[in-house]
């Protein structure tokens, strides 16, 4: 069996011809420090690597061997690394040989969305208007100045971000936007905690979105009382919208009423955002279609009983939805919970076939927490907790005031306190401390 020395010697001669054995020995010692072959290294591996390495090696000025020890190929490849590299190269070749699916146009993607009939119509009108204005401009005709900035209003999970991404693609296809990228952000991506930093942070997002669409979710959070950082972000965005009319489109999104109040709060916003797209909640039938789409996308199918149970659950969720119902997000949460239950059930089976891996049964719908209340229930529970804590903190004070402390005359109240005995005053202070401690424990 060849030693490491023999292998390196053969490689050296392949590159540079016969040379001094002493030179080769010096190279071997300087690189490996040993004469034994490295584990997993074979002569075939070295031979397979030499042609590529030789083509990359610069020739010496004399046309012979290059000076310097580092020019000698000495990298050691283990069997495992060699096989992994071969598999990766094979997979790359296979992927290159596969026919790529034709990319869908923006309008095809828009029409494939479930529901949103009014939104689709509005988007088609916007794209058509922008296309005609561009044609008139190219022919030297006068064009009506039209704002392409938009307000997307509606509850969570109604497809606002998806439509914004498709709109960016459509505008690129007709030549309105050069890049067609969608940059998503919210208050946290625009506002900094120090004076002067918000404008810099916002400007970076604007530069990232240049040539595409800047999508600001929950934009109304930028307008808060007793706080100027959000206003600094708004001012920076408005300036960019004015300076880069043909390079940047801004879409602000959020709950319907909050977005209306946000736009009305600032004359600059009101003049630039004059087009609203309202995203309605999905119907029960549309939510069912979204669930079926998830199943198809990830190769799942439901038994007849399971399909009926899912439909009944979705109908119940839609009928009892709260004000801030999360729509498609609720359906995705339901889908994820069901497939988690299915995986737990299938994993306990000794023999599993493809049919079992793809089938959702009625068993997988058991013990599901009620969905559909989403953020509404969460907000309600939070408000209840706050109210409870406030009651705990003021409980003893209210009880002590029941016999006449509700009197609104401050002088009468002060007179009563002055006449109280020191012992009773101390007791009241102890009770107040105890109440505060109980409130803190409840809050924890």
N, C-alpha and C positions, 0 to 999 in steps of 0.2 A: 504493500500500500504506500502511495506517495506521501511524503511528509510535507509539512507547510513550506519548508525550504524548497523542495522540488517544485511545488506548485507555483510559488512566486518566481522561481527561476524560469519556469516555462513561460509564464506571463511576461516576464522581462524580455525574454528572447523573442516572443511573438511581436512585441512592440518594437524592439530596437536591435534585434539580431544578437549574435554571440558577443558577449562582453566579458569583463573580468569577473571571475568567481568571487574574488575578494570584495569587489564592489557590490555584488548581489548579497553577499553575507552581511555587509554593513547595512544594506537596506533592510534585510530581514530583522536584524537585531534592533535597529532603530525603531521599527514599526511594531513588531510583535514581542520582542524580548524573549522569544522561545523558538525551539526547533520543532515541537510537536504540532500536528495539525489541529486547528480549532474545531470544536465540537459542531457537528452538523455541516461542516464545510466540505464540499466535494470538488474535484478537479473539473467536472462537467460544468458546475456552476460558474467557475472562474472562466472557462472557455466560452460559455454562453454570454458572459458579460463583456468580454474584451472587444468585440467589434464596435459596440456602441461607444465604449470609453475611448477607443482609439480615434474615432471620428471627431470626438470632442477635444482631443489633446492638441495643443498648439505645438507646431514643429520647432525644433531648435534652429538658430540662425545657420548652423552648419549643415542642416538637413539630416543630421543623425539623431542620437539620443538626446533628449532634453535634459539640461542640467537640473539638479535639485532632487532630493529624495521625495518630496511631496508629489511629484509628477507620476510616481509609480502607483498603479491601481492596487490598493491594499484593503479595500472594504470587505468585511466578512459578512456573508449572508447565510443565515441558518435555513434548514429545510422548511421550517414553519413559515418564515418570512418569504422564502422563495415561492412556496405554494400559494400563500395568500396573494402575493403580487400577480402570480399567473392567473388566479381566479378573478382578480379585479380587472385585469386586462381582457380576459375572456368575456366578462359581463359587459364591459364597455363596448366591445366589438359587437356583442349581441344586441345591446340597446341601439347602437348605431345602425344596425341592419333592420330594426323594426320600423315599419311605416308609421310616421307620426300622424296623430289625429289632427284634422284641419282645425285651426283655431276659430272659434265662433266669433261672429261680429258682435259689437255692442248691442245692436238692436235685437239680435237673436237671444242674447242673454237676458235682455229686458223682457221680451215676450215670454220667456220660459219661467219667469217669476210667478209664484202663486198669488192670486188676488191682485190688489193694487191697480185696479182698472183705471181709476181717475189719475193716479200718479203716472202710469204709463202714457196716457194721453197727453198729459202736461209735458212730459219729457220729450215726446215726439214733436210737439209744437215748438218747444225751446230749441231743439236741434234743427228743425226746419227753418226757424227764424234766423238762427245764427248762420246757417249755411247760405241762405239767400243774401244776408247782409255781407257776407264774405265775397260772394259772387259780384255784387254791386260794387264793392270796394275795388275789386280786381279790375273791373271795367271802367273805373274812374267815375262812377256815378255817386251821387250823394247817398249817404246812408243815415238812417235814423239811429242816434245813440241809444243803444239798448244795454241795460245792466244785466249781466249774466250771473251776478251774485244771488244766492238763494237762501231762503229760510225753510228748513225742513222741520215740521212740527208734528208731534205725535208721541204716543207712549213707547216705552222700550220694546225692542223685538219686532218692530213693524217694517224692517227692511231699509231704514234710512241710510245706513252706511253702505249697504250693498248697492242701492240705487246711485249713491254718490260715486262709487267706484265705476259703475257702468257708464255714468254720465261723463266721467273723465275719459274713458275709453272712446266714447262716441265723439267727443270734442276733438280728440286726437285724430280720429279717422277722417273727419271732415276738414282738418287743418286749422281748427281754432286754437288748439293747444299743441305745443311742440312735444312736450314730454308725455302728458296724459297720465301722470302718476297721481295717486291720492295720498296725501299726508294727513293722518288722523292725529288729533290732539285734543286736550281739554285744558282746564284751568292750570292743572299741575304742570303741563308742558309749556305754559306761556308765562306764568307768574313766578317771580323769585321773591325771596324773603327780605331783600335788602334794596334800599333806594338806588335807582339807576341800573339795577341788574335785570329788571323785568323787560325793559326795552331791548336789551342785548339778547336775552333768552327768546323773546318773541321774534326778533329779527332773524335768528337762526332757523326757526321753524318756517318763516316766510321764504327764506332763501332755499330751504329744502323743497318747498312746494312750488318754486318758480317754474313756470312751464306746465303746471298741473293745477290741482285743486287742493286748497287747504280746508280741511273738514274739522270744525270745532264743535265737539259734542258738549252738551250742557253749557252752552255759551252764556246763559243767563247768570252763571256763577261768577262771571267777571265783573258784574255790576253789583257790588255789595256796599252797604252803608258803612260809613266811618272807616273806609279802606280805599287807598288810592292806587294800590298796585294793579288791580284789575283794570282801572281806567287807563293806566299807562299802557297796558297791553292793547286795549281798544284803540287808543290814539295811534299806536304804532301800526296796527293792522289797517286802520282807515287811511293812513298816509301811504302805505304800500299799495292799497287798492287804487288810490289816485295816481300814484307814480308808475304803476305797472298794469295799466288797464288791459293791455293785450297779452299779458304774460301770466296773469294770476287770477284765479276765480276762487272766491271764498264762500263756503257754505256753513251756516251756523245751524245747529240742531238742538232740540230739547222738547220738553213738554209744551203743549199748545199755548196755554194761558201764560206760562212763564216767559215763553219766547215773545209773545205779543208785548208783554210789559217791558221786556228787555229792549226790543227795537224802539218802542215808543219813548224810552227813557233818554235817548240821545239823538239829537237832530242829524248828526252825521250818519248814524246807523239807519235812521228812517229814510234818508234820501238815497242810500245805496242799496238797501235791502227792501225792495218793493214787490218782490215775487215770492209767494208762499206756496209750498207744496205740503198738503196735509196728508199724513199717513194714518188711515183709520185702523182700528183694531181688526184682527182677523175674525172671520165667522167661524163657527164650530166646524163647518164643512172644510174650510180652508185650513184650519189647524189639523184636521185629520189628514188632509193631503200632504201637509208638511211632515207629519209623522210617517206616512207611507213613503215619502221621498227619502227620509233618513234610512228607513229599512232597505230601500232599493239601493241607495248609495253604498251601504256597508254590508250588503248581501245577507239580509235577514228576512224571514218570512214568518207570518203569524198563522197559528191554527185558527179554525173558524171561531172557537170559543174565545180565544185570546183577542182576535180582531173585534169581536162584538164587545168585549169588556173594555178595550181601549176606546172604542167609539163612545160608549156610555160614559166613560170617565171624562173624555174631552168635552162632551156635551155638558156634563155637570159643571166642569171647570169654567166653561164659557158662560154658562148661565149665572154662576155665582161670582164672577170675576169682580175684583175691586177696581177702584178708580185708576190705579197705576198698574194694571194687569200687564205682565211681561210678554204676552203673545207667543211668538215663535220660541223665545227662550224657555218658556214654561214647557213647551212641547219637547224641546231638546233635553231639558232636565228629566222629563218623564221617560224619554227614550233611553237616556244613559242609565237611569235607575233600573229600568226593565232589563237591559242587556247585562247589567251588573248581577242582577238576580239570576238571569239565565246562565251566566258564566259560573256562578257559585253552584248552581244545580248540576250543570254538565261536568264540572270538574270532579264531582264525587262519583261519577260513573266509571266503571272499569274499562268498558269498551266504547269508544266514541267514533262515530263516522261523520261524514260531511253533513248529512241530513240533521243530525243532532246539533251540530255546531251552528247551523243557520236557522233553526226553528225556535220560535218563541211560543211557549205554551201558556195556558191559563195559570199554571203554578208560578210563572215568573211575574205575575201581576199581584201576587199576594203580598200583604204587609207593606204596601206602598203608602208613603205619607201623602196626604192630600196636597195636590199642586194647584196652582192657579191663583192663590192669594198673594204670593210673591211679595213684592215690596210694600203693598198696601198693608198686609198683615204685619209685616215687620215694623212698619212705621207705627201702626196702631199699638202693637205691643210695647214699643219704645215709649210712646206717649203715656201709656198706662203705667209703665214703670216709673217715669218721671213724676207723674201725678202722685203715685203711691209714696215715693220718697219725699216729696214736698209735704204730703199729709203727715208722714212720720215726723218730719222736722218741726212741724207746727202743731202737732196733736195736743201736747200738754198746754201750750199757750192758749189754744182755742178752748180747751176744757176749763182753764182758769178764768177765761174771759166770759164764760157763759152766764155768770150772775150779774153782769153789768159792764164788762169791759168793752162792749160794743158801743158804748156811749161815745159820740163823736166829739164831745166837749173836752179839749186837751187840758183845760184848767181843772176840771173835775177829776180827770184821770190822775193828774199830778198830785192833787190833794189827797186822793185815796192812797197813793204810794207813800206819801210822807207820813201818814197815820199808821202805816203797817208796822207791826212789831218786828224787831231785828231777827228774832228766831224764825218768823214766818218768811221774811225776806231771804234768809239763808236757805230755808227749805225750797223756796222757789228756784234759787240759783242751782241747788243740787239737782232738782227735777229737770231744769233746762239742760244742765250738763249731761244728765243721763239720756235725755231725749236726743241730744246731738250725737252722743256715742252710738245710740241705737240706729240713728239715721245713717251714720258712716258705715256701720256694720252691714246694714241692709244694702247700701250702695255697693260695698265690696262684694 
